[in-house]
């Protein structure tokens, strides 16, 4: 059985996880509400 997952789903899940991690780490509100391309690249690595 195969499932199709679109790249937009993967990117959205990555962004949610990054934001949750930033919030748990106690980052300021401004940095919590932003996800940079570098953040996504590090997450993917």
N, C-alpha and C positions, 0 to 999 in steps of 0.2 A: 504494500500500500504506500503510495507516495502523496506527499502534501506539497503544495506550491506556496512559498512564502515570498512575497514581494520585497524588494530592497527597501521600499518605504517603510514597511513594517519593521524590518531590522533596524533601520536608522531611528525610527521613533522609539523603539524599545531601548536602544543604546542611549538616546538622549534622556529618557526617563531615568534610567539607571544612574547616569552621570549626575543628573540633578539631585537625585536622592542621596548619592554618596557625598556630594558637596554639602548638602544640608546637614547630614550626620556629622561631617567633619567640622561643622561650626563656621563655615564661610559666611561672609557678609551677604546681605540680601542681594546686592548688585551682582556679585559673582555667582550666586546660586541661580539667578534667573537667566544666565547666559551659558551657552555651550559653544565652545570654539571648534573650529575644524581640527585644531591640534588635539583637543579633548577627544574628539571622535576617532582620530587616527591612533591615539594612545589606547583607547578602548579596544579598537580593532586588532591592535598588535598583541 
